[in-house]
Amino acid sequence: MSVSKTFLILSYYLLFALVMVTGCNLSTVGTTPLFKLMFSSSAEIDKMLVNYAHPDSGSVMTVSKDNETHRASTLFNGVTDSNLWDQGEGWKVDFSGRYNYGQYTGYGERAWVAGQAMREQSRLDMMQGRRSDREDSRINPKQFENNDYKTRGLSGIDTYGGDTASAMAWLVFEIPEKRLINRVIVHTIDSIKYPAKKYGVSDFIVQYWTLQAKGWQNVDRMGKKVGDQHDSIRNNIRGKITVRFRPIETTKIRIVIRLTNDSKRRKQGMARSEFLTGTVRLIEVEIYGLEKKPPA
């Protein structure tokens, strides 16, 4: 085999490895020299792709709560430097309230509204001194169907009638048309002054909207470690977290922030329900699929 042919084969193997590592698609080969692609960083490749978190793509972002001094609009300005945090860069959300980490009631609208109806029925039974009987439910699940789809599955009613959450914060990105998406990058705070292992986001999950079930489904995350059966990110201590998953077609992406490294939990009240305090600090969010940016 000639040296030139060997080099060509090796080049394609390296390109394939690059695609697998970065999540880039082969369609960029048509407009970018092979040699340049092989030795480009993932950040350089991302500049060739449409970022669906950016308004230029037509997407609209909604967040659980905004902050006047650390606005959510900084999450798509291209700045990932945590050293600018004290100058107002990044999004900040303080959370304080009843919390249930594993409360998300499942896939689809029906599962969620049924769970809400069951909780409400249990609460009423307790207040009336009745024995709870799930076979004799008098709460119509349809009354919960009109609740905001952005928060679906992230809040509920505890046994004593109080509101309880299963997310410290959330972000929803709505895209005008259905797109193929396979990667989300979350930049949490990470600097010498504010290290991620102390102030950053530790647990979160990426979800996508399914029209068939009218609900949110967890992405099927790739690169999970042996024994890790969860599609969520847990115990993170890094500033940049890349979530790669099997490609999905959707018009909506939701990022659910579950815990931060400064979160504190305690039991509260006669019911001994869990109370959580903590602060979400994000710098930037990127969402990618296979779509290239149009030529400048």
HELIX and SHEET records of a PDB file:
HELIX    1   1 VAL A    3  THR A   22  1                                  20    
HELIX    2   2 LEU A   26  GLY A   30  5                                   5    
HELIX    3   3 LEU A   34  MET A   38  1                                   5    
HELIX    4   4 SER A   42  ASP A   46  1                                   5    
HELIX    5   5 PRO A   55  SER A   57  5                                   3    
HELIX    6   6 ALA A   72  PHE A   76  5                                   5    
HELIX    7   7 SER A   82  GLN A   87  5                                   6    
HELIX    8   8 GLU A  109  MET A  127  1                                  19    
HELIX    9   9 ARG A  134  ASP A  136  5                                   3    
HELIX   10  10 PRO A  141  PHE A  144  5                                   4    
HELIX   11  11 TYR A  149  THR A  151  5                                   3    
HELIX   12  12 ALA A  196  TYR A  199  1                                   4    
SHEET    1   A 5 VAL A  60  VAL A  63  0                                        
SHEET    2   A 5 ALA A 169  THR A 188 -1                                        
SHEET    3   A 5 LYS A 240  THR A 260 -1                                        
SHEET    4   A 5 VAL A 201  THR A 210 -1                                        
SHEET    5   A 5 GLY A 215  ASN A 218 -1                                        
SHEET    1   B 4 VAL A  60  VAL A  63  0                                        
SHEET    2   B 4 ALA A 169  THR A 188 -1                                        
SHEET    3   B 4 SER A 273  GLY A 289 -1                                        
SHEET    4   B 4 TRP A  91  ARG A  98 -1                                        
SHEET    1   C 4 VAL A  60  VAL A  63  0                                        
SHEET    2   C 4 ALA A 169  THR A 188 -1                                        
SHEET    3   C 4 SER A 273  GLY A 289 -1                                        
SHEET    4   C 4 LYS A 264  GLN A 268 -1                                        
SHEET    1   D 2 SER A 155  ILE A 157  0                                        
SHEET    2   D 2 ASP A 163  ALA A 165 -1                                        
END                                                                             
